[in-house]
Amino acid sequence: MVALQDPVAPQPPRNRRELYREKCQDEDGNRFTVIVWQNKPGLSTVSYSLADGTPVHYEDECYFATPTGKMLTRCED
């Protein structure tokens, strides 16, 4: 039996490496974890995703945006 992957679920590139995680929350207080990825070894480019693999966009030092438009802020704790 072969396990099929959900074609909608984002798959991380095989050569990227997790650098660190950021605790964030939305305006309703729901908590999320944003993972910062090094895209290729030896390069300084990074990308961002939620712990479930959903990509997020870095807006500035305080905010990340989800594909649905939800804004996440970094938590102080």
ROLOFI-291750 format. One record per atom (N, C-alpha, C, O): chain; x, y, z; atom name; residue number from 1; residue in three letters. Coordinates in Angstrom, 2 decimals, always signed. Example, Ala and Ser with C-alpha at 12.3 -4.5 7.8 and 13.67 -1.06 7.14 Angstrom:
2
<pt "A",<+13.19,-5.69,+7.80>,"N",1,"ALA">
<pt "A",<+12.30,-4.50,+7.80>,"CA",1,"ALA">
<pt "A",<+13.20,-3.30,+7.80>,"C",1,"ALA">
<pt "A",<+14.24,-3.32,+8.46>,"O",1,"ALA">
<pt "A",<+12.85,-2.25,+7.08>,"N",2,"SER">
<pt "A",<+13.67,-1.06,+7.14>,"CA",2,"SER">
<pt "A",<+12.90,+0.03,+7.87>,"C",2,"SER">
<pt "A",<+13.41,+1.14,+8.04>,"O",2,"SER">
//
This chain:
77
<pt "A",<+0.85,-1.18,+0.00>,"N",1,"MET">
<pt "A",<+0.00,+0.00,+0.00>,"CA",1,"MET">
<pt "A",<+0.89,+1.24,+0.00>,"C",1,"MET">
<pt "A",<+1.87,+1.30,+0.75>,"O",1,"MET">
<pt "A",<+0.56,+2.21,-0.83>,"N",2,"VAL">
<pt "A",<+1.34,+3.43,-0.95>,"CA",2,"VAL">
<pt "A",<+0.57,+4.56,-0.29>,"C",2,"VAL">
<pt "A",<-0.62,+4.74,-0.56>,"O",2,"VAL">
<pt "A",<+1.24,+5.33,+0.58>,"N",3,"ALA">
<pt "A",<+0.61,+6.49,+1.22>,"CA",3,"ALA">
<pt "A",<+0.67,+7.67,+0.25>,"C",3,"ALA">
<pt "A",<+1.74,+7.99,-0.27>,"O",3,"ALA">
<pt "A",<-0.44,+8.29,+0.02>,"N",4,"LEU">
<pt "A",<-0.49,+9.46,-0.86>,"CA",4,"LEU">
<pt "A",<-0.43,+10.72,-0.03>,"C",4,"LEU">
<pt "A",<-1.03,+10.81,+1.04>,"O",4,"LEU">
<pt "A",<+0.31,+11.70,-0.53>,"N",5,"GLN">
<pt "A",<+0.40,+12.98,+0.16>,"CA",5,"GLN">
<pt "A",<-0.70,+13.89,-0.35>,"C",5,"GLN">
<pt "A",<-1.09,+13.82,-1.51>,"O",5,"GLN">
<pt "A",<-1.19,+14.75,+0.53>,"N",6,"ASP">
<pt "A",<-2.20,+15.73,+0.16>,"CA",6,"ASP">
<pt "A",<-1.55,+16.73,-0.80>,"C",6,"ASP">
<pt "A",<-0.59,+17.39,-0.41>,"O",6,"ASP">
<pt "A",<-2.04,+16.86,-2.04>,"N",7,"PRO">
<pt "A",<-1.41,+17.75,-3.00>,"CA",7,"PRO">
<pt "A",<-1.52,+19.23,-2.62>,"C",7,"PRO">
<pt "A",<-0.78,+20.06,-3.15>,"O",7,"PRO">
<pt "A",<-2.43,+19.57,-1.70>,"N",8,"VAL">
<pt "A",<-2.61,+20.96,-1.29>,"CA",8,"VAL">
<pt "A",<-1.63,+21.34,-0.18>,"C",8,"VAL">
<pt "A",<-1.25,+22.50,-0.07>,"O",8,"VAL">
<pt "A",<-1.23,+20.39,+0.63>,"N",9,"ALA">
<pt "A",<-0.34,+20.68,+1.75>,"CA",9,"ALA">
<pt "A",<+1.04,+21.08,+1.23>,"C",9,"ALA">
<pt "A",<+1.62,+20.36,+0.42>,"O",9,"ALA">
<pt "A",<+1.56,+22.23,+1.70>,"N",10,"PRO">
<pt "A",<+2.88,+22.66,+1.23>,"CA",10,"PRO">
<pt "A",<+3.98,+21.72,+1.72>,"C",10,"PRO">
<pt "A",<+3.96,+21.27,+2.86>,"O",10,"PRO">
<pt "A",<+4.92,+21.44,+0.84>,"N",11,"GLN">
<pt "A",<+6.04,+20.58,+1.19>,"CA",11,"GLN">
<pt "A",<+7.30,+21.43,+1.27>,"C",11,"GLN">
<pt "A",<+7.59,+22.18,+0.34>,"O",11,"GLN">
<pt "A",<+8.07,+21.33,+2.36>,"N",12,"PRO">
<pt "A",<+9.28,+22.13,+2.47>,"CA",12,"PRO">
<pt "A",<+10.34,+21.65,+1.48>,"C",12,"PRO">
<pt "A",<+10.46,+20.45,+1.23>,"O",12,"PRO">
<pt "A",<+11.10,+22.58,+0.91>,"N",13,"PRO">
<pt "A",<+12.20,+22.17,+0.05>,"CA",13,"PRO">
<pt "A",<+13.16,+21.27,+0.84>,"C",13,"PRO">
<pt "A",<+13.34,+21.48,+2.04>,"O",13,"PRO">
<pt "A",<+13.75,+20.30,+0.19>,"N",14,"ARG">
<pt "A",<+14.56,+19.31,+0.87>,"CA",14,"ARG">
<pt "A",<+15.88,+19.86,+1.42>,"C",14,"ARG">
<pt "A",<+16.41,+19.31,+2.39>,"O",14,"ARG">
<pt "A",<+16.40,+20.91,+0.84>,"N",15,"ASN">
<pt "A",<+17.72,+21.37,+1.27>,"CA",15,"ASN">
<pt "A",<+17.67,+22.56,+2.22>,"C",15,"ASN">
<pt "A",<+18.72,+23.11,+2.55>,"O",15,"ASN">
<pt "A",<+16.50,+22.98,+2.66>,"N",16,"ARG">
<pt "A",<+16.46,+24.10,+3.60>,"CA",16,"ARG">
<pt "A",<+16.61,+23.60,+5.02>,"C",16,"ARG">
<pt "A",<+16.33,+22.44,+5.33>,"O",16,"ARG">
<pt "A",<+17.06,+24.51,+5.89>,"N",17,"ARG">
<pt "A",<+17.37,+24.15,+7.28>,"CA",17,"ARG">
<pt "A",<+16.67,+25.13,+8.22>,"C",17,"ARG">
<pt "A",<+16.67,+26.34,+7.98>,"O",17,"ARG">
<pt "A",<+16.08,+24.61,+9.29>,"N",18,"GLU">
<pt "A",<+15.42,+25.46,+10.28>,"CA",18,"GLU">
<pt "A",<+16.47,+26.23,+11.05>,"C",18,"GLU">
<pt "A",<+17.43,+25.66,+11.56>,"O",18,"GLU">
<pt "A",<+16.28,+27.56,+11.14>,"N",19,"LEU">
<pt "A",<+17.20,+28.40,+11.90>,"CA",19,"LEU">
<pt "A",<+16.67,+28.65,+13.31>,"C",19,"LEU">
<pt "A",<+17.40,+28.46,+14.29>,"O",19,"LEU">
<pt "A",<+15.42,+29.08,+13.42>,"N",20,"TYR">
<pt "A",<+14.83,+29.32,+14.74>,"CA",20,"TYR">
<pt "A",<+13.32,+29.48,+14.58>,"C",20,"TYR">
<pt "A",<+12.79,+29.50,+13.47>,"O",20,"TYR">
<pt "A",<+12.64,+29.60,+15.72>,"N",21,"ARG">
<pt "A",<+11.18,+29.75,+15.76>,"CA",21,"ARG">
<pt "A",<+10.80,+31.03,+16.49>,"C",21,"ARG">
<pt "A",<+11.47,+31.44,+17.44>,"O",21,"ARG">
<pt "A",<+9.73,+31.64,+16.03>,"N",22,"GLU">
<pt "A",<+9.18,+32.86,+16.64>,"CA",22,"GLU">
<pt "A",<+7.78,+32.56,+17.16>,"C",22,"GLU">
<pt "A",<+6.96,+31.99,+16.44>,"O",22,"GLU">
<pt "A",<+7.51,+32.93,+18.41>,"N",23,"LYS">
<pt "A",<+6.15,+32.84,+18.95>,"CA",23,"LYS">
<pt "A",<+5.40,+34.08,+18.49>,"C",23,"LYS">
<pt "A",<+5.86,+35.20,+18.67>,"O",23,"LYS">
<pt "A",<+4.22,+33.87,+17.89>,"N",24,"CYS">
<pt "A",<+3.41,+34.97,+17.37>,"CA",24,"CYS">
<pt "A",<+1.96,+34.77,+17.76>,"C",24,"CYS">
<pt "A",<+1.56,+33.70,+18.23>,"O",24,"CYS">
<pt "A",<+1.17,+35.82,+17.56>,"N",25,"GLN">
<pt "A",<-0.27,+35.72,+17.79>,"CA",25,"GLN">
<pt "A",<-1.00,+36.63,+16.82>,"C",25,"GLN">
<pt "A",<-0.45,+37.60,+16.31>,"O",25,"GLN">
<pt "A",<-2.28,+36.29,+16.56>,"N",26,"ASP">
<pt "A",<-3.10,+37.13,+15.71>,"CA",26,"ASP">
<pt "A",<-3.85,+38.14,+16.58>,"C",26,"ASP">
<pt "A",<-3.66,+38.18,+17.80>,"O",26,"ASP">
<pt "A",<-4.69,+38.94,+15.97>,"N",27,"GLU">
<pt "A",<-5.40,+39.99,+16.72>,"CA",27,"GLU">
<pt "A",<-6.42,+39.44,+17.70>,"C",27,"GLU">
<pt "A",<-6.86,+40.15,+18.60>,"O",27,"GLU">
<pt "A",<-6.81,+38.16,+17.53>,"N",28,"ASP">
<pt "A",<-7.74,+37.53,+18.46>,"CA",28,"ASP">
<pt "A",<-7.04,+36.83,+19.61>,"C",28,"ASP">
<pt "A",<-7.69,+36.26,+20.48>,"O",28,"ASP">
<pt "A",<-5.71,+36.86,+19.62>,"N",29,"GLY">
<pt "A",<-4.94,+36.23,+20.68>,"CA",29,"GLY">
<pt "A",<-4.58,+34.78,+20.43>,"C",29,"GLY">
<pt "A",<-4.00,+34.13,+21.29>,"O",29,"GLY">
<pt "A",<-4.93,+34.25,+19.24>,"N",30,"ASN">
<pt "A",<-4.57,+32.87,+18.89>,"CA",30,"ASN">
<pt "A",<-3.07,+32.80,+18.67>,"C",30,"ASN">
<pt "A",<-2.49,+33.66,+18.00>,"O",30,"ASN">
<pt "A",<-2.44,+31.77,+19.24>,"N",31,"ARG">
<pt "A",<-0.97,+31.63,+19.17>,"CA",31,"ARG">
<pt "A",<-0.56,+30.81,+17.96>,"C",31,"ARG">
<pt "A",<-1.24,+29.85,+17.58>,"O",31,"ARG">
<pt "A",<+0.57,+31.19,+17.37>,"N",32,"PHE">
<pt "A",<+1.15,+30.49,+16.22>,"CA",32,"PHE">
<pt "A",<+2.66,+30.43,+16.40>,"C",32,"PHE">
<pt "A",<+3.24,+31.22,+17.15>,"O",32,"PHE">
<pt "A",<+3.29,+29.49,+15.73>,"N",33,"THR">
<pt "A",<+4.74,+29.41,+15.70>,"CA",33,"THR">
<pt "A",<+5.19,+29.64,+14.26>,"C",33,"THR">
<pt "A",<+4.79,+28.91,+13.35>,"O",33,"THR">
<pt "A",<+6.02,+30.66,+14.06>,"N",34,"VAL">
<pt "A",<+6.61,+30.93,+12.75>,"CA",34,"VAL">
<pt "A",<+8.02,+30.37,+12.75>,"C",34,"VAL">
<pt "A",<+8.82,+30.66,+13.64>,"O",34,"VAL">
<pt "A",<+8.32,+29.55,+11.75>,"N",35,"ILE">
<pt "A",<+9.65,+28.96,+11.61>,"CA",35,"ILE">
<pt "A",<+10.43,+29.76,+10.58>,"C",35,"ILE">
<pt "A",<+9.93,+30.04,+9.49>,"O",35,"ILE">
<pt "A",<+11.65,+30.11,+10.91>,"N",36,"VAL">
<pt "A",<+12.55,+30.81,+9.99>,"CA",36,"VAL">
<pt "A",<+13.48,+29.77,+9.40>,"C",36,"VAL">
<pt "A",<+14.17,+29.05,+10.12>,"O",36,"VAL">
<pt "A",<+13.49,+29.70,+8.06>,"N",37,"TRP">
<pt "A",<+14.26,+28.68,+7.33>,"CA",37,"TRP">
<pt "A",<+15.42,+29.32,+6.57>,"C",37,"TRP">
<pt "A",<+15.28,+30.40,+6.00>,"O",37,"TRP">
<pt "A",<+16.56,+28.66,+6.57>,"N",38,"GLN">
<pt "A",<+17.66,+29.01,+5.67>,"CA",38,"GLN">
<pt "A",<+17.39,+28.23,+4.39>,"C",38,"GLN">
<pt "A",<+17.33,+27.00,+4.41>,"O",38,"GLN">
<pt "A",<+17.23,+28.96,+3.27>,"N",39,"ASN">
<pt "A",<+16.81,+28.30,+2.04>,"CA",39,"ASN">
<pt "A",<+17.85,+27.37,+1.45>,"C",39,"ASN">
<pt "A",<+17.52,+26.28,+0.98>,"O",39,"ASN">
<pt "A",<+19.11,+27.77,+1.46>,"N",40,"LYS">
<pt "A",<+20.19,+26.93,+0.95>,"CA",40,"LYS">
<pt "A",<+21.40,+27.10,+1.84>,"C",40,"LYS">
<pt "A",<+21.71,+28.22,+2.25>,"O",40,"LYS">
<pt "A",<+22.09,+26.02,+2.15>,"N",41,"PRO">
<pt "A",<+23.29,+26.13,+2.99>,"CA",41,"PRO">
<pt "A",<+24.29,+27.11,+2.39>,"C",41,"PRO">
<pt "A",<+24.56,+27.08,+1.18>,"O",41,"PRO">
<pt "A",<+24.83,+27.97,+3.23>,"N",42,"GLY">
<pt "A",<+25.84,+28.92,+2.79>,"CA",42,"GLY">
<pt "A",<+25.28,+30.22,+2.24>,"C",42,"GLY">
<pt "A",<+26.05,+31.16,+2.01>,"O",42,"GLY">
<pt "A",<+23.97,+30.32,+2.03>,"N",43,"LEU">
<pt "A",<+23.37,+31.56,+1.54>,"CA",43,"LEU">
<pt "A",<+22.59,+32.23,+2.67>,"C",43,"LEU">
<pt "A",<+22.12,+31.57,+3.59>,"O",43,"LEU">
<pt "A",<+22.46,+33.54,+2.58>,"N",44,"SER">
<pt "A",<+21.78,+34.27,+3.66>,"CA",44,"SER">
<pt "A",<+20.29,+34.45,+3.41>,"C",44,"SER">
<pt "A",<+19.63,+35.11,+4.21>,"O",44,"SER">
<pt "A",<+19.74,+33.89,+2.34>,"N",45,"THR">
<pt "A",<+18.30,+34.03,+2.09>,"CA",45,"THR">
<pt "A",<+17.51,+33.14,+3.03>,"C",45,"THR">
<pt "A",<+17.90,+32.00,+3.31>,"O",45,"THR">
<pt "A",<+16.40,+33.66,+3.51>,"N",46,"VAL">
<pt "A",<+15.54,+32.91,+4.42>,"CA",46,"VAL">
<pt "A",<+14.10,+32.94,+3.92>,"C",46,"VAL">
<pt "A",<+13.73,+33.78,+3.10>,"O",46,"VAL">
<pt "A",<+13.30,+32.01,+4.42>,"N",47,"SER">
<pt "A",<+11.87,+32.00,+4.18>,"CA",47,"SER">
<pt "A",<+11.19,+31.70,+5.50>,"C",47,"SER">
<pt "A",<+11.84,+31.35,+6.48>,"O",47,"SER">
<pt "A",<+9.88,+31.84,+5.50>,"N",48,"TYR">
<pt "A",<+9.11,+31.73,+6.74>,"CA",48,"TYR">
<pt "A",<+7.88,+30.86,+6.51>,"C",48,"TYR">
<pt "A",<+7.27,+30.91,+5.44>,"O",48,"TYR">
<pt "A",<+7.53,+30.06,+7.52>,"N",49,"SER">
<pt "A",<+6.30,+29.27,+7.46>,"CA",49,"SER">
<pt "A",<+5.77,+29.09,+8.87>,"C",49,"SER">
<pt "A",<+6.48,+29.24,+9.86>,"O",49,"SER">
<pt "A",<+4.49,+28.75,+8.93>,"N",50,"LEU">
<pt "A",<+3.91,+28.34,+10.20>,"CA",50,"LEU">
<pt "A",<+4.37,+26.93,+10.49>,"C",50,"LEU">
<pt "A",<+4.87,+26.25,+9.59>,"O",50,"LEU">
<pt "A",<+4.21,+26.47,+11.70>,"N",51,"ALA">
<pt "A",<+4.62,+25.12,+12.09>,"CA",51,"ALA">
<pt "A",<+3.91,+24.06,+11.25>,"C",51,"ALA">
<pt "A",<+4.44,+22.96,+11.08>,"O",51,"ALA">
<pt "A",<+2.70,+24.36,+10.73>,"N",52,"ASP">
<pt "A",<+1.97,+23.38,+9.91>,"CA",52,"ASP">
<pt "A",<+2.41,+23.40,+8.45>,"C",52,"ASP">
<pt "A",<+1.88,+22.64,+7.63>,"O",52,"ASP">
<pt "A",<+3.39,+24.26,+8.10>,"N",53,"GLY">
<pt "A",<+3.90,+24.32,+6.74>,"CA",53,"GLY">
<pt "A",<+3.33,+25.45,+5.90>,"C",53,"GLY">
<pt "A",<+3.81,+25.69,+4.79>,"O",53,"GLY">
<pt "A",<+2.32,+26.16,+6.40>,"N",54,"THR">
<pt "A",<+1.75,+27.27,+5.65>,"CA",54,"THR">
<pt "A",<+2.78,+28.38,+5.51>,"C",54,"THR">
<pt "A",<+3.33,+28.84,+6.51>,"O",54,"THR">
<pt "A",<+3.06,+28.83,+4.29>,"N",55,"PRO">
<pt "A",<+4.03,+29.91,+4.14>,"CA",55,"PRO">
<pt "A",<+3.48,+31.23,+4.70>,"C",55,"PRO">
<pt "A",<+2.29,+31.49,+4.60>,"O",55,"PRO">
<pt "A",<+4.34,+32.03,+5.27>,"N",56,"VAL">
<pt "A",<+3.98,+33.38,+5.72>,"CA",56,"VAL">
<pt "A",<+4.99,+34.35,+5.15>,"C",56,"VAL">
<pt "A",<+6.11,+33.99,+4.81>,"O",56,"VAL">
<pt "A",<+4.56,+35.60,+5.05>,"N",57,"HIS">
<pt "A",<+5.41,+36.65,+4.49>,"CA",57,"HIS">
<pt "A",<+5.88,+37.58,+5.59>,"C",57,"HIS">
<pt "A",<+5.09,+38.08,+6.39>,"O",57,"HIS">
<pt "A",<+7.18,+37.82,+5.64>,"N",58,"TYR">
<pt "A",<+7.76,+38.76,+6.59>,"CA",58,"TYR">
<pt "A",<+7.39,+40.16,+6.16>,"C",58,"TYR">
<pt "A",<+7.72,+40.57,+5.04>,"O",58,"TYR">
<pt "A",<+6.72,+40.91,+7.02>,"N",59,"GLU">
<pt "A",<+6.33,+42.29,+6.71>,"CA",59,"GLU">
<pt "A",<+7.37,+43.27,+7.26>,"C",59,"GLU">
<pt "A",<+7.90,+44.10,+6.52>,"O",59,"GLU">
<pt "A",<+7.66,+43.17,+8.56>,"N",60,"ASP">
<pt "A",<+8.70,+43.98,+9.20>,"CA",60,"ASP">
<pt "A",<+9.08,+43.30,+10.50>,"C",60,"ASP">
<pt "A",<+8.66,+42.17,+10.75>,"O",60,"ASP">
<pt "A",<+9.86,+43.97,+11.34>,"N",61,"GLU">
<pt "A",<+10.36,+43.33,+12.56>,"CA",61,"GLU">
<pt "A",<+9.26,+42.93,+13.54>,"C",61,"GLU">
<pt "A",<+9.54,+42.22,+14.52>,"O",61,"GLU">
<pt "A",<+8.04,+43.35,+13.31>,"N",62,"CYS">
<pt "A",<+6.93,+43.01,+14.22>,"CA",62,"CYS">
<pt "A",<+5.87,+42.11,+13.61>,"C",62,"CYS">
<pt "A",<+5.16,+41.43,+14.35>,"O",62,"CYS">
<pt "A",<+5.73,+42.08,+12.29>,"N",63,"TYR">
<pt "A",<+4.58,+41.43,+11.66>,"CA",63,"TYR">
<pt "A",<+4.94,+40.39,+10.60>,"C",63,"TYR">
<pt "A",<+5.93,+40.52,+9.88>,"O",63,"TYR">
<pt "A",<+4.09,+39.35,+10.54>,"N",64,"PHE">
<pt "A",<+4.09,+38.36,+9.46>,"CA",64,"PHE">
<pt "A",<+2.67,+38.32,+8.90>,"C",64,"PHE">
<pt "A",<+1.71,+38.49,+9.65>,"O",64,"PHE">
<pt "A",<+2.54,+38.10,+7.60>,"N",65,"ALA">
<pt "A",<+1.22,+38.00,+6.96>,"CA",65,"ALA">
<pt "A",<+1.01,+36.58,+6.45>,"C",65,"ALA">
<pt "A",<+1.91,+35.99,+5.85>,"O",65,"ALA">
<pt "A",<-0.19,+36.04,+6.68>,"N",66,"THR">
<pt "A",<-0.54,+34.71,+6.19>,"CA",66,"THR">
<pt "A",<-1.15,+34.85,+4.79>,"C",66,"THR">
<pt "A",<-1.51,+35.96,+4.39>,"O",66,"THR">
<pt "A",<-1.27,+33.75,+4.04>,"N",67,"PRO">
<pt "A",<-1.88,+33.81,+2.71>,"CA",67,"PRO">
<pt "A",<-3.33,+34.30,+2.73>,"C",67,"PRO">
<pt "A",<-3.82,+34.81,+1.73>,"O",67,"PRO">
<pt "A",<-4.01,+34.15,+3.86>,"N",68,"THR">
<pt "A",<-5.40,+34.60,+3.98>,"CA",68,"THR">
<pt "A",<-5.51,+36.06,+4.39>,"C",68,"THR">
<pt "A",<-6.61,+36.60,+4.50>,"O",68,"THR">
<pt "A",<-4.36,+36.71,+4.62>,"N",69,"GLY">
<pt "A",<-4.37,+38.12,+4.99>,"CA",69,"GLY">
<pt "A",<-4.32,+38.37,+6.49>,"C",69,"GLY">
<pt "A",<-4.30,+39.53,+6.91>,"O",69,"GLY">
<pt "A",<-4.31,+37.34,+7.28>,"N",70,"LYS">
<pt "A",<-4.23,+37.49,+8.73>,"CA",70,"LYS">
<pt "A",<-2.84,+38.00,+9.10>,"C",70,"LYS">
<pt "A",<-1.83,+37.50,+8.60>,"O",70,"LYS">
<pt "A",<-2.79,+39.00,+9.98>,"N",71,"MET">
<pt "A",<-1.53,+39.55,+10.42>,"CA",71,"MET">
<pt "A",<-1.16,+38.92,+11.77>,"C",71,"MET">
<pt "A",<-1.98,+38.86,+12.68>,"O",71,"MET">
<pt "A",<+0.09,+38.46,+11.88>,"N",72,"LEU">
<pt "A",<+0.60,+37.88,+13.11>,"CA",72,"LEU">
<pt "A",<+1.66,+38.81,+13.67>,"C",72,"LEU">
<pt "A",<+2.50,+39.31,+12.93>,"O",72,"LEU">
<pt "A",<+1.63,+39.03,+14.99>,"N",73,"THR">
<pt "A",<+2.65,+39.84,+15.64>,"CA",73,"THR">
<pt "A",<+3.51,+38.96,+16.52>,"C",73,"THR">
<pt "A",<+3.05,+37.95,+17.06>,"O",73,"THR">
<pt "A",<+4.77,+39.36,+16.66>,"N",74,"ARG">
<pt "A",<+5.68,+38.61,+17.54>,"CA",74,"ARG">
<pt "A",<+5.22,+38.79,+18.97>,"C",74,"ARG">
<pt "A",<+4.80,+39.87,+19.37>,"O",74,"ARG">
<pt "A",<+5.32,+37.71,+19.76>,"N",75,"CYS">
<pt "A",<+4.97,+37.77,+21.17>,"CA",75,"CYS">
<pt "A",<+6.18,+38.20,+21.97>,"C",75,"CYS">
<pt "A",<+7.32,+37.89,+21.61>,"O",75,"CYS">
<pt "A",<+5.94,+38.92,+23.04>,"N",76,"GLU">
<pt "A",<+7.02,+39.41,+23.89>,"CA",76,"GLU">
<pt "A",<+7.58,+38.34,+24.80>,"C",76,"GLU">
<pt "A",<+8.75,+38.41,+25.18>,"O",76,"GLU">
<pt "A",<+6.77,+37.35,+25.16>,"N",77,"ASP">
<pt "A",<+7.25,+36.34,+26.11>,"CA",77,"ASP">
<pt "A",<+8.01,+35.33,+25.36>,"C",77,"ASP">
<pt "A",<+8.52,+34.38,+25.96>,"O",77,"ASP">
//
